Amino acid sequence: MSYQQWIPLRFFAAWLETHLTEASASDAAQPLRLAIISEGLQAWPLYVATGKRLFDKAGVHVELTLTGSSVTQLERLIDGGFDIGFQQSDHVVRAVERGSDLFIFMAQGYAPDLSLVVAPGIKAFADLKGKVIAVDGARTGYALLLRKLLAENGLGDGDYEIREFGGSRERFDALTSGAAASSLLNPPFDRNLFAAGFGSLGAINDFYPLYPGPIAATRRSWAKRNGKQLIAFIRGFSAGFAWLQDPANKAEAIQLLPARLNISAEAASKAYDRYATRGMPQLTSDGLRQVIDVVWEAEGLKSPQGAPGKYLDLSYQQRAESAQ
């Protein structure tokens, strides 16, 4: 290579390095687009992390969207409309089997305290015959578990109607309006219905104690390009959990809920006492295998089941924990 050729190449290399650095800084400044499906106690650490600016302190700016639908959220997460979504693990398993590069990078919450709420007068599973049962999406994990539960208690698919209404708030409204006779609901929505005279046929945790709770998912392609942002997000979210579990923060933590949810201070105090005694939720390969089993059974898939590692990568969480 001649000296004359080397000179412009040298300046080009310097120009490229400068612009790549500027692009990286620009990418880092971009907000992380987080989508959640509905409000609820499971989002309590998120309320803390945003309200106390813990994400910003960890080095990431989070832009939050409430979708009201798991289906809408999943579609936009897959196509790049969101960077991270709080989802159910079966959605990720199903999406990966259809060619998506989604993966689960941490547990977002505990297996929910979901009650099978029923209208006044319904005392047994048999009473649900001919009734409308409200779900988020007909093919979501908990809807599939609900079908399994109903079958185990003597009800076939033709004995009731599964109807999609949306998130917890929408299903709550469906029960109060009489549009549906039953639904799986989490606190505080189930508690408010019980206070209004509705009943319960049991809780999912009683029927399926090992089934995992909600998870956080993203695309492998996005995570590869934005690893620092992802690790910062995990650190901020974990800090929200840690803040919640400090008894000194109880009064302030309780005040956060009535501002976000239709819940009394007394109910928030009781919820805090349950929440603060538990550590950061964890997702195990054994728990995810249960989800994989449900998906294969529900979809009638004939191909060999994928190993948990096909849908799960906890290395980012491990790196976030080691950085704290």
BELTAWO-V224007 format. One line per field, one symbol per residue. phi: phi as a letter, one per 40 degrees, with the letter a starting at -180 (. if undefined). burial: # if it has 16 or more other C-alpha atoms within 10 Angstrom, else .. A space follows every 10 residues. Layout:
BEGIN
phi = ???
burial = ???
END
This chain:
BEGIN
phi = .cdcccdccc cccccccccc cccccccccc cccbbbcaci cccdccdccc ccfcccccha cbbbbccgac ccccdccccg cbcbbcbbcc ccdccccchc bcacbaccac dcccbccbcd gcbadccccg ccbcbcbcbc dcccccdccc ccbgbcdcca bcbcbhcdcc cdcccccgcb baacbbcccc cccccchcba bhbdcccbcc ccccbbbacc cccccbdccc cccccccccc ccccccdccd cccccccdcb bcaccccccc cccccccbcd cbbbcccccc cddccccccg cbcccccdcc bbaccccccc cccc
burial = .......... .......... .......#.. .######### ########## ..###..### ##.#..#### #.##.###.. .######### #######... ########## #########. .#.....#.. .######### ########## ....#...#. .######### ##.##...## ########## ####...### ..###..... ########## ..#..#.### ########## #.###....# ..##.##... #.#...###. ##..##.... ###...###. ##.###.... .......#.. ####.##.## ....
END
